[in-house]
């Protein structure tokens, strides 16, 4: 059985500890991929993709923040008053905008991670579920539990940490692993 301590000092065991330990590992991979980079390097596209390292950190932060809001308040809380089905809305979360720094993006990611960890520790039940937002990429009428959301956040973080590793290797040859 895994044991994990949250930032609030609460010791978790079982699946909550496993979820947070796995999520922490993939967050660390993503953060490690950005080590020693300038803001210019973090904003650089190194492949045919539009992705850059700073943009990936920004995207994963925003996605994790919104899914945490979903766990508590459902689709409406996740939307935060914007039309989240607009692809142009999401495109901005994949790039670094003028004035953004890698340090500020990483700081925001740390804060989001801390809030998510505290939420997971304090949720009364991981079975609580909400209907998914109406969007072309979600099955209509489907609901997700907090447990399912955590699995999604882990998968998304891991996937983007892998993207980041490829981008970093293309940038300067550095690798997260290997």
PAFIMAR-433444 format. One line per field, with one value per atom (N, C-alpha, C, O): residue number from 1; y, z, x; residue in one letter. Coordinates in steps of 0.2 Angstrom, whole numbers, plus 5000, padded with zeros to 4 digits. Layout:
// PAFIMAR-433444
num (NUM;...);
north (Y;...);
up (Z;...);
east (X;...);
residuo (a;...);
This chain:
// PAFIMAR-433444
num (1;1;1;1;2;2;2;2;3;3;3;3;4;4;4;4;5;5;5;5;6;6;6;6;7;7;7;7;8;8;8;8;9;9;9;9;10;10;10;10;11;11;11;11;12;12;12;12;13;13;13;13;14;14;14;14;15;15;15;15;16;16;16;16;17;17;17;17;18;18;18;18;19;19;19;19;20;20;20;20;21;21;21;21;22;22;22;22;23;23;23;23;24;24;24;24;25;25;25;25;26;26;26;26;27;27;27;27;28;28;28;28;29;29;29;29;30;30;30;30;31;31;31;31;32;32;32;32;33;33;33;33;34;34;34;34;35;35;35;35;36;36;36;36;37;37;37;37;38;38;38;38;39;39;39;39;40;40;40;40;41;41;41;41;42;42;42;42;43;43;43;43;44;44;44;44;45;45;45;45;46;46;46;46;47;47;47;47;48;48;48;48;49;49;49;49;50;50;50;50;51;51;51;51;52;52;52;52;53;53;53;53;54;54;54;54;55;55;55;55;56;56;56;56;57;57;57;57;58;58;58;58;59;59;59;59;60;60;60;60;61;61;61;61;62;62;62;62;63;63;63;63;64;64;64;64;65;65;65;65;66;66;66;66;67;67;67;67;68;68;68;68;69;69;69;69;70;70;70;70;71;71;71;71;72;72;72;72;73;73;73;73;74;74;74;74;75;75;75;75;76;76;76;76;77;77;77;77;78;78;78;78;79;79;79;79;80;80;80;80;81;81;81;81;82;82;82;82;83;83;83;83;84;84;84;84;85;85;85;85;86;86;86;86;87;87;87;87;88;88;88;88;89;89;89;89;90;90;90;90;91;91;91;91;92;92;92;92;93;93;93;93;94;94;94;94;95;95;95;95;96;96;96;96;97;97;97;97;98;98;98;98;99;99;99;99;100;100;100;100;101;101;101;101;102;102;102;102;103;103;103;103;104;104;104;104;105;105;105;105;106;106;106;106;107;107;107;107;108;108;108;108;109;109;109;109;110;110;110;110;111;111;111;111;112;112;112;112;113;113;113;113;114;114;114;114;115;115;115;115;116;116;116;116;117;117;117;117;118;118;118;118;119;119;119;119;120;120;120;120;121;121;121;121;122;122;122;122;123;123;123;123;124;124;124;124;125;125;125;125;126;126;126;126;127;127;127;127;128;128;128;128;129;129;129;129;130;130;130;130;131;131;131;131;132;132;132;132;133;133;133;133;134;134;134;134;135;135;135;135;136;136;136;136;137;137;137;137;138;138;138;138;139;139;139;139;140;140;140;140;141;141;141;141;142;142;142;142;143;143;143;143;144;144;144;144;145;145;145;145;146;146;146;146;147;147;147;147;148;148;148;148;149;149;149;149;150;150;150;150;151;151;151;151;152;152;152;152;153;153;153;153;154;154;154;154;155;155;155;155;156;156;156;156;157;157;157;157;158;158;158;158;159;159;159;159;160;160;160;160;161;161;161;161;162;162;162;162;163;163;163;163;164;164;164;164;165;165;165;165;166;166;166;166;167;167;167;167;168;168;168;168;169;169;169;169;170;170;170;170;171;171;171;171;172;172;172;172;173;173;173;173;174;174;174;174;175;175;175;175;176;176;176;176;177;177;177;177;178;178;178;178);
north (4994;5000;5006;5006;5011;5017;5022;5022;5026;5031;5038;5038;5043;5049;5055;5055;5060;5066;5072;5073;5075;5081;5087;5086;5092;5099;5101;5105;5099;5100;5096;5097;5091;5087;5081;5077;5080;5074;5068;5069;5063;5057;5052;5051;5051;5047;5040;5039;5035;5028;5026;5030;5020;5017;5021;5024;5021;5023;5031;5033;5035;5042;5043;5047;5039;5040;5038;5041;5032;5030;5035;5036;5038;5043;5049;5051;5052;5057;5056;5060;5050;5048;5048;5050;5045;5044;5051;5052;5055;5061;5065;5069;5065;5069;5066;5071;5060;5057;5061;5063;5061;5063;5071;5074;5074;5082;5083;5087;5079;5080;5079;5082;5074;5073;5079;5081;5082;5088;5093;5097;5095;5100;5099;5104;5093;5092;5093;5095;5092;5093;5100;5102;5105;5112;5115;5121;5110;5113;5117;5115;5122;5126;5129;5131;5130;5134;5141;5143;5145;5152;5152;5147;5158;5159;5158;5155;5161;5160;5153;5150;5149;5141;5138;5134;5140;5137;5138;5135;5144;5146;5144;5145;5140;5138;5132;5127;5132;5126;5122;5125;5116;5112;5106;5103;5105;5100;5103;5109;5099;5102;5103;5107;5101;5102;5110;5113;5112;5119;5120;5125;5114;5113;5116;5115;5119;5121;5119;5118;5119;5117;5121;5119;5128;5132;5132;5132;5131;5130;5123;5123;5118;5112;5113;5110;5116;5117;5121;5120;5126;5131;5126;5127;5122;5118;5113;5113;5110;5105;5108;5105;5114;5118;5119;5118;5122;5124;5118;5118;5113;5107;5104;5102;5103;5101;5105;5103;5112;5116;5116;5115;5115;5115;5108;5108;5102;5096;5096;5093;5099;5100;5103;5101;5109;5112;5108;5108;5104;5099;5094;5093;5091;5086;5089;5086;5096;5099;5101;5100;5105;5108;5106;5110;5101;5099;5103;5107;5102;5105;5113;5116;5116;5123;5126;5131;5123;5126;5125;5129;5120;5119;5124;5126;5126;5131;5138;5141;5139;5146;5152;5157;5151;5156;5157;5162;5153;5153;5147;5142;5148;5143;5139;5140;5133;5129;5124;5120;5125;5121;5124;5121;5131;5134;5133;5134;5129;5127;5133;5132;5139;5145;5146;5149;5145;5146;5142;5144;5136;5131;5132;5130;5134;5135;5140;5139;5145;5150;5146;5149;5141;5137;5132;5129;5132;5128;5132;5130;5139;5143;5148;5150;5150;5156;5162;5163;5166;5173;5178;5177;5184;5189;5191;5192;5191;5193;5187;5188;5181;5175;5173;5173;5170;5167;5160;5158;5156;5149;5149;5145;5153;5153;5154;5151;5159;5160;5155;5153;5152;5146;5140;5137;5139;5133;5135;5130;5141;5143;5142;5139;5144;5142;5135;5133;5131;5124;5121;5117;5123;5121;5122;5118;5128;5131;5126;5124;5125;5121;5114;5111;5111;5104;5104;5099;5109;5109;5109;5105;5113;5114;5107;5105;5104;5097;5092;5088;5092;5087;5088;5083;5094;5096;5093;5091;5095;5093;5085;5083;5081;5074;5072;5067;5075;5073;5074;5071;5079;5082;5079;5080;5077;5075;5069;5064;5070;5065;5058;5053;5058;5052;5052;5057;5048;5048;5046;5046;5043;5041;5046;5046;5052;5058;5059;5060;5060;5061;5067;5068;5069;5074;5073;5070;5075;5075;5079;5084;5076;5079;5085;5085;5090;5096;5094;5088;5097;5096;5098;5104;5094;5095;5090;5084;5091;5086;5080;5074;5081;5076;5072;5068;5073;5069;5066;5068;5059;5056;5059;5060;5060;5064;5060;5054;5063;5060;5056;5053;5056;5052;5056;5063;5053;5056;5053;5048;5057;5055;5056;5061;5051;5052;5055;5056;5058;5061;5056;5058;5049;5044;5044;5044;5044;5044;5051;5050;5056;5063;5062;5064;5059;5059;5054;5056;5049;5045;5049;5048;5053;5057;5062;5063;5065;5070;5067;5070;5061;5057;5056;5057;5053;5051;5057;5057;5063;5069;5071;5073;5071;5074;5069;5072;5063;5058;5059;5059;5060;5061;5067;5067;5072;5079;5079;5082;5075;5075;5071;5073;5066;5063;5068;5068;5072;5077;5081;5083;5083;5088;5085;5089;5079;5076;5076;5077;5075;5075;5082;5083;5087;5094;5096;5099;5094;5096;5092;5096;5086;5083;5086;5087;5088;5092;5099;5101;5102;5108;5108;5112;5104;5104;5097;5097;5092;5085;5082;5076;5087;5084;5080;5081;5075;5070;5070;5071;5068;5067;5061;5060;5056;5049;5046;5048;5042;5039;5043;5041);
up (5000;5000;5000;5004;4996;4995;5001;5002;5003;5008;5005;5002;5005;5003;5008;5011;5008;5013;5008;5004;5009;5006;5009;5014;5005;5008;5014;5018;5016;5022;5028;5033;5026;5032;5033;5038;5029;5030;5026;5021;5030;5027;5024;5027;5018;5014;5013;5012;5012;5010;5005;5003;5002;4997;4991;4989;4987;4981;4980;4975;4985;4985;4985;4981;4989;4989;4983;4980;4980;4974;4968;4964;4968;4963;4963;4958;4969;4970;4969;4967;4971;4970;4962;4960;4959;4951;4948;4944;4950;4947;4949;4944;4955;4957;4952;4950;4951;4947;4940;4937;4937;4930;4930;4925;4935;4935;4936;4933;4940;4940;4934;4932;4930;4923;4919;4916;4919;4915;4917;4913;4924;4926;4925;4923;4926;4925;4917;4916;4913;4906;4904;4899;4908;4907;4911;4911;4914;4918;4914;4908;4917;4914;4908;4904;4906;4900;4901;4906;4896;4895;4893;4891;4894;4892;4884;4882;4881;4874;4872;4867;4875;4873;4875;4871;4881;4883;4878;4878;4874;4870;4862;4858;4861;4855;4853;4856;4847;4843;4840;4836;4842;4839;4834;4831;4833;4829;4824;4825;4820;4816;4820;4817;4826;4830;4833;4832;4835;4837;4845;4848;4847;4855;4856;4852;4862;4865;4872;4875;4876;4883;4887;4892;4887;4891;4890;4895;4884;4882;4885;4887;4885;4888;4895;4898;4899;4906;4907;4912;4903;4904;4902;4906;4897;4896;4901;4903;4904;4909;4915;4919;4917;4923;4922;4926;4916;4915;4915;4918;4912;4912;4919;4921;4923;4929;4934;4938;4933;4937;4935;4940;4929;4927;4929;4931;4928;4931;4938;4940;4942;4949;4951;4955;4947;4948;4946;4949;4941;4939;4945;4946;4948;4953;4959;4962;4960;4965;4963;4966;4957;4955;4948;4946;4945;4938;4933;4933;4927;4921;4921;4918;4924;4925;4928;4926;4934;4937;4933;4933;4929;4925;4919;4917;4916;4911;4913;4910;4919;4922;4918;4917;4915;4911;4904;4901;4901;4895;4890;4893;4884;4879;4878;4874;4882;4882;4876;4875;4871;4865;4860;4854;4861;4855;4855;4860;4849;4849;4849;4852;4847;4848;4855;4857;4860;4867;4869;4873;4868;4870;4867;4870;4861;4857;4861;4861;4865;4868;4874;4877;4877;4882;4880;4884;4874;4871;4869;4866;4870;4868;4874;4878;4874;4879;4875;4870;4879;4876;4878;4883;4874;4876;4884;4886;4887;4894;4899;4905;4897;4901;4902;4897;4908;4909;4911;4913;4909;4912;4919;4922;4923;4930;4933;4937;4930;4932;4930;4934;4924;4922;4927;4929;4929;4933;4940;4944;4942;4949;4949;4954;4944;4943;4943;4946;4940;4940;4947;4949;4951;4958;4962;4966;4961;4965;4963;4968;4957;4955;4957;4960;4957;4960;4967;4970;4971;4978;4979;4984;4976;4977;4975;4978;4969;4967;4973;4975;4975;4980;4987;4990;4989;4995;4993;4998;4987;4985;4986;4989;4983;4983;4990;4992;4995;5002;5005;5010;5003;5007;5004;5007;4998;4995;4999;5001;5001;5005;5002;5005;4995;4991;4984;4981;4982;4975;4970;4964;4973;4968;4966;4962;4969;4967;4960;4957;4956;4949;4946;4950;4941;4937;4930;4927;4927;4919;4916;4918;4911;4907;4904;4902;4902;4898;4891;4889;4888;4882;4877;4877;4874;4869;4864;4866;4858;4853;4855;4853;4860;4862;4868;4870;4871;4876;4874;4870;4876;4875;4878;4884;4874;4877;4882;4882;4887;4893;4898;4902;4897;4901;4907;4907;4913;4919;4921;4920;4924;4927;4934;4937;4938;4945;4946;4941;4952;4954;4953;4950;4954;4953;4945;4943;4941;4933;4931;4927;4934;4933;4934;4931;4940;4942;4937;4936;4935;4930;4924;4921;4922;4916;4917;4912;4922;4924;4924;4921;4927;4926;4919;4917;4915;4908;4904;4900;4905;4901;4903;4899;4910;4912;4909;4907;4910;4907;4900;4897;4896;4889;4887;4882;4890;4889;4891;4888;4897;4899;4893;4892;4890;4884;4878;4875;4877;4872;4873;4869;4880;4882;4881;4879;4882;4882;4875;4873;4870;4863;4861;4857;4863;4861;4864;4861;4870;4874;4870;4869;4868;4865;4858;4856;4855;4848;4849;4845;4855;4856;4858;4854;4862;4864;4865;4868;4864;4865;4872;4873;4877;4884;4884;4880;4888;4889;4896;4901;4897;4904;4907;4913;4903;4905;4900;4894;4902;4897;4895;4891);
east (5004;5000;5004;5009;5003;5006;5004;4998;5009;5007;5010;5015;5006;5007;5005;5000;5010;5008;5006;5010;5001;4999;5002;5005;5001;5004;5001;5004;4995;4991;4993;4991;4998;5000;4996;4998;4991;4987;4990;4993;4991;4994;4988;4983;4989;4984;4987;4993;4982;4984;4979;4975;4981;4976;4976;4981;4970;4970;4971;4974;4969;4971;4978;4981;4982;4989;4992;4997;4989;4992;4991;4995;4985;4983;4988;4991;4989;4993;5001;5004;5003;5010;5011;5016;5007;5007;5007;5011;5002;5002;5008;5011;5011;5017;5023;5027;5023;5029;5028;5034;5023;5022;5023;5025;5020;5021;5029;5032;5033;5040;5043;5048;5041;5044;5043;5048;5037;5036;5040;5043;5040;5044;5052;5055;5054;5061;5063;5069;5059;5060;5062;5065;5059;5060;5067;5068;5070;5076;5081;5082;5083;5089;5087;5092;5081;5079;5078;5076;5079;5077;5070;5067;5067;5060;5060;5055;5065;5065;5065;5061;5069;5069;5062;5060;5059;5053;5047;5042;5048;5043;5044;5040;5050;5052;5048;5048;5046;5043;5049;5052;5050;5056;5054;5058;5047;5045;5039;5038;5036;5031;5025;5020;5024;5019;5019;5024;5013;5013;5015;5015;5017;5018;5025;5030;5026;5032;5032;5026;5038;5038;5034;5030;5034;5031;5023;5019;5021;5014;5011;5006;5015;5013;5012;5007;5017;5016;5009;5006;5008;5002;4996;4991;4996;4990;4989;4983;4994;4993;4990;4986;4993;4990;4983;4979;4981;4974;4970;4964;4972;4967;4966;4961;4972;4971;4967;4963;4968;4964;4956;4952;4955;4948;4945;4939;4948;4946;4945;4940;4949;4948;4942;4938;4940;4934;4928;4923;4929;4924;4922;4916;4927;4926;4922;4918;4922;4918;4911;4906;4911;4905;4903;4898;4905;4903;4905;4909;4901;4903;4903;4907;4898;4897;4903;4906;4906;4912;4918;4922;4918;4924;4924;4930;4919;4918;4921;4924;4919;4921;4919;4922;4913;4910;4912;4910;4916;4918;4916;4914;4916;4914;4920;4924;4920;4926;4926;4931;4921;4921;4924;4925;4926;4929;4937;4940;4939;4946;4951;4956;4949;4954;4955;4960;4950;4951;4956;4961;4956;4961;4968;4973;4968;4975;4979;4985;4976;4980;4984;4989;4981;4984;4990;4993;4991;4997;5003;5008;5003;5009;5010;5006;5016;5018;5017;5019;5013;5011;5017;5020;5017;5022;5021;5015;5027;5026;5026;5027;5024;5024;5031;5035;5033;5039;5038;5033;5043;5043;5043;5039;5046;5046;5039;5037;5035;5028;5024;5019;5025;5021;5022;5017;5028;5030;5027;5025;5027;5024;5017;5014;5013;5006;5005;5000;5009;5008;5009;5005;5014;5015;5008;5006;5006;5000;4994;4990;4993;4987;4988;4983;4994;4995;4994;4991;4996;4995;4987;4985;4984;4976;4973;4968;4975;4972;4974;4969;4980;4982;4977;4975;4976;4972;4965;4962;4963;4956;4955;4950;4960;4959;4959;4956;4963;4964;4957;4955;4954;4948;4941;4936;4941;4934;4931;4935;4925;4922;4921;4921;4921;4920;4922;4921;4927;4929;4924;4925;4918;4913;4908;4904;4909;4905;4906;4911;4900;4901;4896;4891;4898;4895;4894;4899;4889;4889;4894;4896;4897;4902;4900;4894;4904;4902;4900;4902;4895;4893;4899;4900;4902;4908;4908;4907;4911;4911;4916;4915;4921;4925;4923;4927;4917;4915;4908;4904;4908;4902;4896;4896;4890;4884;4881;4880;4879;4875;4880;4877;4886;4891;4893;4893;4894;4896;4902;4904;4907;4913;4913;4911;4916;4917;4923;4927;4925;4931;4937;4942;4936;4941;4942;4948;4937;4938;4942;4946;4940;4944;4951;4955;4953;4960;4964;4969;4960;4964;4965;4970;4960;4961;4967;4971;4967;4972;4979;4984;4980;4986;4988;4994;4983;4985;4987;4991;4983;4985;4992;4996;4993;5000;5005;5010;5004;5009;5010;5016;5005;5005;5009;5013;5008;5011;5018;5022;5020;5027;5031;5037;5028;5031;5032;5037;5027;5028;5033;5038;5034;5039;5046;5050;5046;5053;5055;5061;5051;5053;5055;5059;5051;5052;5059;5063;5060;5067;5072;5078;5072;5077;5078;5084;5073;5074;5077;5080;5076;5079;5086;5090;5088;5096;5098;5104;5095;5097;5096;5097;5094;5093;5087;5082;5087;5081;5079;5083;5073;5071;5073;5075;5073;5075;5080;5080;5085;5089;5096;5100);
residuo (x;x;x;x;x;x;x;x;x;x;x;x;x;x;x;x;x;x;x;x;x;x;x;x;x;x;x;x;x;x;x;x;x;x;x;x;x;x;x;x;x;x;x;x;x;x;x;x;x;x;x;x;x;x;x;x;x;x;x;x;x;x;x;x;x;x;x;x;x;x;x;x;x;x;x;x;x;x;x;x;x;x;x;x;x;x;x;x;x;x;x;x;x;x;x;x;x;x;x;x;x;x;x;x;x;x;x;x;x;x;x;x;x;x;x;x;x;x;x;x;x;x;x;x;x;x;x;x;x;x;x;x;x;x;x;x;x;x;x;x;x;x;x;x;x;x;x;x;x;x;x;x;x;x;x;x;x;x;x;x;x;x;x;x;x;x;x;x;x;x;x;x;x;x;x;x;x;x;x;x;x;x;x;x;x;x;x;x;x;x;x;x;x;x;x;x;x;x;x;x;x;x;x;x;x;x;x;x;x;x;x;x;x;x;x;x;x;x;x;x;x;x;x;x;x;x;x;x;x;x;x;x;x;x;x;x;x;x;x;x;x;x;x;x;x;x;x;x;x;x;x;x;x;x;x;x;x;x;x;x;x;x;x;x;x;x;x;x;x;x;x;x;x;x;x;x;x;x;x;x;x;x;x;x;x;x;x;x;x;x;x;x;x;x;x;x;x;x;x;x;x;x;x;x;x;x;x;x;x;x;x;x;x;x;x;x;x;x;x;x;x;x;x;x;x;x;x;x;x;x;x;x;x;x;x;x;x;x;x;x;x;x;x;x;x;x;x;x;x;x;x;x;x;x;x;x;x;x;x;x;x;x;x;x;x;x;x;x;x;x;x;x;x;x;x;x;x;x;x;x;x;x;x;x;x;x;x;x;x;x;x;x;x;x;x;x;x;x;x;x;x;x;x;x;x;x;x;x;x;x;x;x;x;x;x;x;x;x;x;x;x;x;x;x;x;x;x;x;x;x;x;x;x;x;x;x;x;x;x;x;x;x;x;x;x;x;x;x;x;x;x;x;x;x;x;x;x;x;x;x;x;x;x;x;x;x;x;x;x;x;x;x;x;x;x;x;x;x;x;x;x;x;x;x;x;x;x;x;x;x;x;x;x;x;x;x;x;x;x;x;x;x;x;x;x;x;x;x;x;x;x;x;x;x;x;x;x;x;x;x;x;x;x;x;x;x;x;x;x;x;x;x;x;x;x;x;x;x;x;x;x;x;x;x;x;x;x;x;x;x;x;x;x;x;x;x;x;x;x;x;x;x;x;x;x;x;x;x;x;x;x;x;x;x;x;x;x;x;x;x;x;x;x;x;x;x;x;x;x;x;x;x;x;x;x;x;x;x;x;x;x;x;x;x;x;x;x;x;x;x;x;x;x;x;x;x;x;x;x;x;x;x;x;x;x;x;x;x;x;x;x;x;x;x;x;x;x;x;x;x;x;x;x;x;x;x;x;x;x;x;x;x;x;x;x;x;x;x;x;x;x;x;x;x;x;x;x;x;x;x;x;x;x;x;x;x;x;x;x;x;x;x;x;x;x;x;x;x;x;x;x;x;x;x;x;x;x;x;x;x;x;x;x;x;x;x;x;x;x;x;x;x);
